[in-house]
Amino acid sequence: MQGTQCLPAMMDAFALDALLLLHGAFVLFVAGGGLLAMRFRKLLGWHLAAAAWGAVVEINGWICPLTLLENRLRVATGAAAYKGDFLAHYLAAMIYPDGLTRGMQIGLGIGVVLLNALVYGYVWPRCVRARRRNG
């Protein structure tokens, strides 16, 4: 009987780990995906959408749906849910000992926009030239 109760908890723990990896990968893609788009042009649209979402969430102080799902899975596995967002809980705890303030959150959102504007200022003209060459 105990083995059958253990399986759902293990599946929740696995789902939580997978979600954390996905969430972390998404955050990295939002911040640096423009660099990937330099090499893989088909990522341009996907990255622009992800970067826009990431910037809007940070600037408006929203909680990402992945964070809500993560907290739900944490509770299901017996771990405590945390307050705030993914960046505040994982990244800011390492970088900013006092936690992520609202001003820093807005700064991160603006930073995403500026970083990607710089990258796309380089990528976009190259894409246009490549299209003109290839007809």
C-alpha positions as CSV (number, residue, x, y, z in Angstrom):
1,M,0.0,0.0,0.0
2,Q,2.8,2.4,0.8
3,G,4.4,1.9,-2.6
4,T,1.2,3.1,-4.4
5,Q,1.2,6.3,-2.2
6,C,4.8,6.9,-2.9
7,L,4.4,7.0,-6.7
8,P,2.2,10.2,-6.9
9,A,4.7,12.0,-4.6
10,M,7.6,10.9,-6.8
11,M,5.8,12.0,-9.9
12,D,5.0,15.4,-8.3
13,A,8.7,15.7,-7.3
14,F,9.8,14.8,-10.9
15,A,7.3,17.3,-12.3
16,L,8.6,20.0,-10.0
17,D,12.2,19.4,-11.0
18,A,11.3,19.4,-14.7
19,L,9.3,22.6,-14.2
20,L,12.2,24.3,-12.4
21,L,14.5,23.4,-15.3
22,L,12.0,24.6,-17.9
23,H,11.4,27.9,-15.9
24,G,15.2,28.5,-15.6
25,A,15.7,27.7,-19.3
26,F,12.9,30.2,-20.2
27,V,14.5,32.9,-18.1
28,L,17.8,32.3,-19.8
29,F,16.1,32.4,-23.2
30,V,14.3,35.7,-22.4
31,A,17.6,37.2,-21.4
32,G,20.0,35.8,-24.0
33,G,17.9,34.2,-26.7
34,G,18.6,37.1,-29.1
35,L,22.2,35.8,-29.2
36,L,20.8,32.4,-30.3
37,A,18.7,34.2,-32.9
38,M,21.9,35.5,-34.5
39,R,22.7,31.9,-35.4
40,F,19.3,30.3,-35.7
41,R,17.1,32.9,-37.5
42,K,13.9,30.8,-37.0
43,L,14.1,31.6,-33.3
44,L,13.5,35.4,-33.9
45,G,9.8,35.3,-33.5
46,W,9.8,32.9,-30.6
47,H,12.4,35.0,-28.8
48,L,10.7,38.3,-29.4
49,A,7.5,36.9,-27.9
50,A,9.3,35.4,-24.9
51,A,11.3,38.6,-24.3
52,A,8.2,40.7,-24.5
53,W,6.4,38.4,-22.1
54,G,9.4,38.4,-19.7
55,A,9.7,42.2,-19.8
56,V,5.9,42.8,-19.3
57,V,5.8,40.4,-16.3
58,E,8.8,42.0,-14.6
59,I,7.8,45.6,-15.3
60,N,4.2,45.1,-14.1
61,G,5.2,43.0,-11.1
62,W,3.1,40.1,-12.2
63,I,3.7,36.5,-11.0
64,C,4.5,34.1,-13.9
65,P,2.1,31.2,-14.3
66,L,5.0,28.9,-14.1
67,T,5.7,30.2,-10.6
68,L,2.1,29.5,-9.6
69,L,2.3,25.9,-10.9
70,E,5.7,25.5,-9.2
71,N,4.2,26.5,-5.9
72,R,1.3,24.1,-6.4
73,L,3.8,21.3,-7.0
74,R,5.9,22.3,-4.0
75,V,2.9,22.0,-1.8
76,A,2.0,18.6,-3.4
77,T,5.5,17.3,-2.6
78,G,5.3,18.6,1.0
79,A,7.7,21.5,0.4
80,A,6.7,25.0,1.4
81,A,5.5,27.4,-1.3
82,Y,7.4,30.7,-1.6
83,K,6.2,34.2,-1.9
84,G,7.1,36.3,-4.9
85,D,8.3,35.2,-8.3
86,F,10.9,32.8,-9.7
87,L,13.6,35.5,-10.0
88,A,13.1,36.7,-6.5
89,H,13.2,33.3,-5.0
90,Y,16.1,31.7,-6.9
91,L,18.2,34.4,-8.6
92,A,17.9,37.3,-6.3
93,A,18.5,35.2,-3.2
94,M,22.0,34.5,-4.7
95,I,22.7,38.0,-6.0
96,Y,20.8,40.3,-3.7
97,P,20.9,39.2,0.0
98,D,17.9,41.5,0.9
99,G,15.8,40.1,-1.9
100,L,14.4,41.5,-5.1
101,T,12.9,45.0,-4.6
102,R,10.2,46.4,-6.9
103,G,12.7,48.8,-8.4
104,M,15.2,46.0,-9.2
105,Q,12.3,44.1,-10.8
106,I,11.5,47.0,-13.0
107,G,15.2,47.4,-13.8
108,L,15.4,43.7,-14.8
109,G,12.4,44.2,-17.2
110,I,14.0,47.3,-18.7
111,G,17.3,45.5,-18.9
112,V,15.7,42.7,-20.9
113,V,14.3,45.2,-23.3
114,L,17.6,47.1,-23.7
115,L,19.8,44.0,-24.0
116,N,17.5,42.6,-26.7
117,A,17.3,46.0,-28.5
118,L,21.0,46.0,-28.8
119,V,21.1,42.4,-30.0
120,Y,18.3,42.9,-32.5
121,G,19.9,46.2,-33.7
122,Y,22.6,43.9,-34.9
123,V,20.5,40.9,-36.0
124,W,17.6,42.5,-37.8
125,P,19.7,44.3,-40.5
126,R,21.6,41.1,-41.2
127,C,18.3,39.2,-41.6
128,V,17.0,41.9,-44.0
129,R,20.2,41.8,-46.1
130,A,20.1,38.0,-46.2
131,R,16.5,38.0,-47.4
132,R,17.4,40.5,-50.2
133,R,20.3,38.4,-51.3
134,N,18.3,35.2,-51.3
135,G,15.4,36.8,-53.1
